Every structure is written in C-alpha cells, then in structure tokens.
Amino acid sequence: MRNSLAGSKKGKSESAKYFQSNKSARDKKNAYNKEYHSTNERRKYRSELNKENRKSGTYGNKDGKDKSHTRLGKIVSEVQSKNRARNGKGGTPRLK
C-alpha cells in the first residue's frame, strides 16, 4: 500500500464519508459537477492549463507539478497539492 491512509476510511474527509454513504446526495453532486465542468468557460480554463502543461513537459509525467492561474490571470507552475487545496473545504481559504 502507498501509505497508511490509502484505502482506509480513517483517511477520508467528512464530506467524502458523507457522499460515500448517501447515494442520492452523491448522484446530485455528480450531476451538478458534470453540468458545471462541461460549460464552455470550464473547458476553456482546462484547455489553457493543459496546453501550458504540455508545453512545459509536465503533462502526465507524474512529477507533482501543475500549471495554475494566478488572481491576475497569469499562468504559473505550482506543486499540485498547493494548487488543488487553495480554496479549502467549503470555500474557506487555507493558504494566503
């Protein structure tokens, strides 16, 4: 096993546990996400980042790096965990 938390319920967030045990809530969430992420705005956002990742050679090589939009719209390289955790649970910022 990769780490002690992988595959155990102990390592899951409260929301992950909730959605795992409530199928109707999970279905509703997945339906919303499917609609949201298929909008033209989200597709454009993803394609910009994927294009930059390919250009820099980090796309799909599992190096732990992502491209990220700054608040001013600039695209920068960043560690995946920091990039994906920025908005925090429930929209509460974790990082400044």
Sequence and secondary structure as in RCSB ss.txt:
>XXXX:A:sequence
MRNSLAGSKKGKSESAKYFQSNKSARDKKNAYNKEYHSTNERRKYRSELNKENRKSGTYGNKDGKDKSHTRLGKI
VSEVQSKNRARNGKGGTPRLK
>XXXX:A:secstr
  STTTT GGGS HHHHHHHH HHHHHHHHHHHHHHHTSHHHHHHHHHHHHHHHHHT TTS SSEEEEE TTS E
EEEEHHHHHHTT GGG     
